[in-house]
Amino acid sequence: MDIKNIYHIAQRAMGAQLVRLNATASNLANADNIASSPQDAYKPVKPIFETKYFDLIRKRGISTVDAVTVQKMDIDPIKEFKPGHPMADQDGFIYRAPVNIEEEYVDMLEASRQYQNNVEVISTVRALMLKTASMGK
């Protein structure tokens, strides 16, 4: 991996947070899904992050993060007895998506703040570079 500069570090971190926001949006969009079997119930997804180090030299402490994949969580659906529901199985059960809406909102806020922090890093570095360039005039 080749991390070229601070902009590249922030760009990769912003990309990872965008994946996180998309996963959260998918979970929230499917939070009320109902299925007639546990196999068909929506399973929440979470991104898997991996730390990437500068020039493969970990001693320098310069790193960023990548979202390497998005995995379905191994959580059982919520089984609910509703015999009159059109999606109920032969035993009268429906299966709801096991999405914790409050947890997803917190995750969404955290990802959004991390994204904003990286935007601020880019803005600050740009401003400092402009000030440094103007010192020579």
C-alpha positions as CSV (number, residue, x, y, z in Angstrom):
1,M,0.0,0.0,0.0
2,D,1.2,3.5,-0.8
3,I,0.1,6.3,1.5
4,K,1.4,9.4,-0.3
5,N,0.4,12.2,2.0
6,I,-2.1,13.5,4.6
7,Y,-4.7,14.0,1.9
8,H,-4.5,10.3,1.0
9,I,-4.8,9.2,4.6
10,A,-7.9,11.4,5.1
11,Q,-9.4,10.3,1.8
12,R,-9.1,6.6,2.7
13,A,-10.6,7.2,6.2
14,M,-13.5,9.2,4.6
15,G,-14.1,6.3,2.2
16,A,-14.2,3.8,5.1
17,Q,-16.7,6.0,7.0
18,L,-18.9,6.3,3.9
19,V,-19.1,2.5,3.7
20,R,-20.1,2.5,7.4
21,L,-22.8,5.1,6.7
22,N,-24.1,3.0,3.8
23,A,-24.3,-0.1,6.0
24,T,-26.1,1.8,8.7
25,A,-28.6,3.2,6.1
26,S,-29.2,-0.3,4.9
27,N,-29.9,-1.6,8.4
28,L,-32.2,1.3,9.2
29,A,-34.1,0.9,5.9
30,N,-34.7,-2.8,6.6
31,A,-35.4,-2.5,10.4
32,D,-39.1,-3.2,10.0
33,N,-38.8,-6.0,7.5
34,I,-40.8,-9.2,8.2
35,A,-40.2,-12.6,6.9
36,S,-42.1,-15.9,7.1
37,S,-39.0,-17.9,7.9
38,P,-35.8,-17.3,9.9
39,Q,-33.7,-17.9,6.8
40,D,-35.5,-15.1,4.9
41,A,-35.3,-12.5,7.6
42,Y,-33.0,-9.5,7.0
43,K,-29.6,-9.8,8.8
44,P,-27.9,-6.5,9.7
45,V,-24.6,-5.7,8.1
46,K,-21.4,-4.2,9.5
47,P,-18.2,-3.1,7.8
48,I,-14.9,-4.8,8.7
49,F,-12.1,-2.3,9.0
50,E,-8.4,-2.9,8.6
51,T,-5.6,-0.5,9.6
52,K,-3.2,0.3,6.8
53,Y,0.3,1.5,7.7
54,F,2.6,4.0,5.8
55,D,5.2,2.3,3.7
56,L,4.7,-0.9,5.7
57,I,6.8,0.7,8.5
58,R,4.7,0.5,11.6
59,K,7.3,2.4,13.7
60,R,6.4,5.7,12.2
61,G,2.9,5.6,13.5
62,I,1.4,6.9,10.3
63,S,-1.7,4.9,9.3
64,T,-5.2,5.0,7.9
65,V,-8.1,2.7,7.7
66,D,-9.9,0.8,4.9
67,A,-13.3,-0.9,5.0
68,V,-12.2,-4.3,3.5
69,T,-15.7,-5.9,3.5
70,V,-19.2,-5.7,4.7
71,Q,-20.5,-8.8,6.5
72,K,-23.9,-10.0,7.6
73,M,-24.1,-10.3,11.4
74,D,-24.8,-13.7,12.8
75,I,-27.9,-12.6,14.8
76,D,-31.1,-14.6,15.1
77,P,-34.2,-12.8,13.9
78,I,-36.9,-11.8,16.4
79,K,-39.5,-14.4,16.5
80,E,-43.0,-13.1,17.1
81,F,-46.3,-15.0,17.5
82,K,-48.9,-13.4,15.1
83,P,-51.2,-16.1,13.8
84,G,-53.4,-13.7,11.8
85,H,-50.5,-12.1,9.9
86,P,-50.4,-12.9,6.2
87,M,-46.6,-13.6,6.4
88,A,-47.0,-16.0,9.4
89,D,-45.6,-19.5,9.0
90,Q,-47.7,-22.6,9.7
91,D,-47.1,-22.2,13.4
92,G,-48.3,-18.6,13.4
93,F,-44.8,-17.0,13.8
94,I,-43.3,-14.1,11.9
95,Y,-39.6,-13.2,11.9
96,R,-38.5,-9.6,12.3
97,A,-35.1,-8.1,11.4
98,P,-32.9,-8.0,14.5
99,V,-31.9,-4.3,14.0
100,N,-31.4,-2.2,17.1
101,I,-32.5,1.3,15.8
102,E,-30.9,3.2,18.6
103,E,-27.6,1.5,18.1
104,E,-27.8,2.2,14.4
105,Y,-28.5,5.9,15.0
106,V,-25.5,6.1,17.4
107,D,-23.3,4.4,14.7
108,M,-24.6,6.8,12.1
109,L,-23.7,9.8,14.3
110,E,-20.3,8.4,15.0
111,A,-19.5,7.7,11.3
112,S,-20.8,11.2,10.4
113,R,-18.5,12.8,13.0
114,Q,-15.5,10.8,11.9
115,Y,-16.2,11.9,8.3
116,Q,-16.5,15.5,9.4
117,N,-13.2,15.2,11.3
118,N,-11.4,14.1,8.2
119,V,-12.9,17.0,6.2
120,E,-11.6,19.3,8.9
121,V,-8.1,17.8,8.7
122,I,-8.1,18.4,5.0
123,S,-9.3,22.0,5.4
124,T,-6.7,22.7,8.2
125,V,-3.8,21.3,6.2
126,R,-4.8,23.2,3.1
127,A,-5.0,26.5,5.1
128,L,-1.6,25.8,6.7
129,M,-0.1,25.1,3.3
130,L,-1.5,28.4,1.9
131,K,-0.2,30.3,4.9
132,T,3.2,28.7,4.5
133,A,3.3,29.5,0.8
134,S,2.4,33.1,1.4
135,M,5.2,33.6,4.0
136,G,7.7,33.6,1.2
137,K,6.1,36.5,-0.6
